[in-house]
Amino acid sequence: MAAKEMIALLSTDIKFDSKPYIEVTDGAERLFNEEFKKYGFWAFSNEQFSEGLARLRETLPEGFKVRRIGMGGFVWTEKAQYVVDLSKEGKRAVAAKMDDPDFARGAFLYEMDNHEYFINHYQGDYDVCSCFAVKPLEYGDDKGYREYLTEAGYGDDVIRCYQQAMRQHFRGAEQNGWI
């Protein structure tokens, strides 16, 4: 379907408010960052790794060990599972609210705008849908938003909200002269 046809299908009485989504994600991110700063550090060079260890030595017990979590993340081994679990809390909090169509539409639109969905033809759906999956999604060249959202455990109502957000995203693109 062409972008202009998608825009024409959008009802103007649908609510698109991203603030509730931003509040949930900001709160979860703030807590994660506070805890991560206590028990871990990010390092992408030997120098950053040494600096991170030195900072942790100031507060952690002598002989502590760190463990890698994700790309560039290092955390005190004794708190590793806690930090990993905490990193997923934001996605769990978002997933718990996706039953609310207003929340879901605002959340999807926010991430579509954030991930430049309009120009990200090859993996835009994957990038956006990954923001709402508690467990990592499996990327596929031939997969679209329906498959990703289903894989993430969402049903038809949430998929419909995604479609509405996508139409609104394209409407914004047209209004901004991108199409």
C-alpha positions in Angstrom: 0.0 0.0 0.0 1.4 3.4 -0.9 2.1 5.9 1.9 -0.6 8.3 0.7 -3.2 5.5 0.8 -2.1 4.6 4.3 -2.5 8.2 5.4 -6.0 8.4 4.0 -7.1 5.4 6.2 -6.1 7.2 9.4 -9.0 8.5 11.4 -8.2 11.9 13.0 -10.1 11.1 16.2 -7.5 8.6 17.4 -5.3 9.6 20.3 -1.5 9.6 19.9 0.2 10.6 23.2 3.7 9.3 23.9 4.0 10.9 27.3 2.8 7.9 29.3 5.2 5.6 27.5 8.1 8.0 28.0 7.2 8.2 31.8 7.3 4.4 32.1 10.6 4.0 30.2 12.3 7.0 31.8 11.4 5.7 35.3 12.7 2.2 34.6 15.9 3.6 32.9 16.6 5.9 35.8 16.4 3.1 38.3 18.6 0.8 36.1 21.2 3.6 35.7 21.4 4.3 39.4 21.9 0.6 40.2 24.3 0.0 37.4 26.4 2.9 38.4 26.8 1.3 41.9 27.7 -2.1 40.6 29.1 -1.8 37.1 30.5 0.3 34.3 30.6 0.6 30.5 34.0 0.1 28.8 34.9 0.0 25.2 38.7 0.3 25.6 41.3 -0.9 28.0 41.6 2.5 29.5 37.8 2.7 30.2 38.0 -0.8 31.7 40.8 0.2 34.0 38.9 3.4 35.0 35.7 1.4 35.7 37.5 -1.1 37.9 39.2 1.7 39.8 35.9 3.4 40.5 34.3 0.1 41.7 37.4 -0.6 44.0 36.4 2.5 46.0 33.1 0.9 47.2 33.1 -2.8 46.6 34.8 -5.5 48.8 38.4 -6.4 48.2 38.9 -9.2 45.6 35.5 -8.5 43.9 35.2 -9.9 40.3 33.3 -8.4 37.4 31.4 -10.2 34.7 30.5 -9.0 31.2 26.9 -8.3 30.5 26.0 -7.3 27.0 28.3 -5.2 24.7 30.7 -3.2 26.8 28.9 -3.7 30.1 30.7 -5.0 33.2 29.2 -5.6 36.5 30.1 -7.0 39.9 29.6 -10.8 39.7 27.5 -10.9 42.9 25.0 -8.4 41.5 25.1 -9.5 37.8 21.7 -11.3 37.8 20.1 -8.4 39.7 21.3 -5.9 37.2 20.3 -8.0 34.2 16.8 -8.5 35.7 16.6 -4.8 36.4 17.5 -4.0 32.7 14.4 -6.0 31.7 12.0 -4.2 34.1 11.3 -1.3 31.7 10.2 -3.7 29.0 8.1 -5.6 31.4 6.4 -2.4 32.6 5.7 -1.3 29.1 4.4 -4.8 28.1 2.0 -4.7 31.0 0.5 -1.4 29.6 0.2 -2.4 26.0 -3.4 -3.6 26.5 -4.4 0.1 26.7 -4.8 1.2 23.0 -3.9 4.8 23.7 -0.7 3.8 25.5 0.2 1.3 22.7 -0.4 3.8 19.9 1.6 6.5 21.6 4.4 4.1 22.4 4.6 2.7 18.8 4.5 6.2 17.3 7.3 7.4 19.6 9.6 4.5 18.6 8.7 4.8 14.9 9.7 8.4 15.0 12.8 7.6 17.2 14.0 4.8 14.8 13.3 6.8 11.6 10.8 4.2 10.5 10.0 6.1 7.3 13.4 5.6 5.9 14.4 2.4 7.6 12.8 0.1 5.0 14.7 -3.1 5.7 14.5 -3.5 9.5 12.2 -0.7 10.7 9.6 -3.2 12.0 12.3 -5.2 13.7 13.8 -2.1 15.4 10.4 -0.8 16.6 9.0 -4.1 17.7 12.2 -5.0 19.5 11.5 -2.1 21.9 8.4 -3.9 23.1 9.7 -7.5 23.4 10.8 -8.7 26.8 12.9 -11.4 25.2 15.1 -10.7 22.1 13.3 -11.1 18.8 14.7 -13.2 15.9 15.4 -11.0 12.9 14.2 -12.2 9.5 14.5 -10.5 6.2 11.0 -11.7 5.3 9.3 -10.9 8.6 7.1 -7.9 9.2 5.5 -6.2 12.2 2.7 -8.9 12.5 5.3 -11.7 12.9 7.5 -9.7 15.3 4.6 -8.6 17.5 3.2 -12.1 17.5 6.6 -13.5 18.5 6.7 -10.9 21.3 3.3 -12.3 22.6 1.0 -9.5 21.4 -2.4 -10.1 19.8 -4.6 -8.5 17.1 -5.6 -5.5 19.2 -2.0 -4.4 19.7 -1.2 -5.2 16.1 -4.1 -2.8 15.1 -2.5 -0.1 17.3 0.8 -0.6 15.5 -1.0 -0.1 12.1 -2.6 3.0 13.4 0.7 4.4 14.6 2.3 3.5 11.3 -0.3 5.5 9.5 0.1 8.4 11.8 3.9 8.2 11.3 3.4 8.4 7.5 0.9 11.3 7.9 3.7 13.2 9.8 6.1 12.4 7.0 3.7 13.9 4.5 3.0 16.9 6.6 6.8 17.5 7.0 7.3 17.2 3.2 9.3 14.0 3.4 7.0 12.3 0.9 
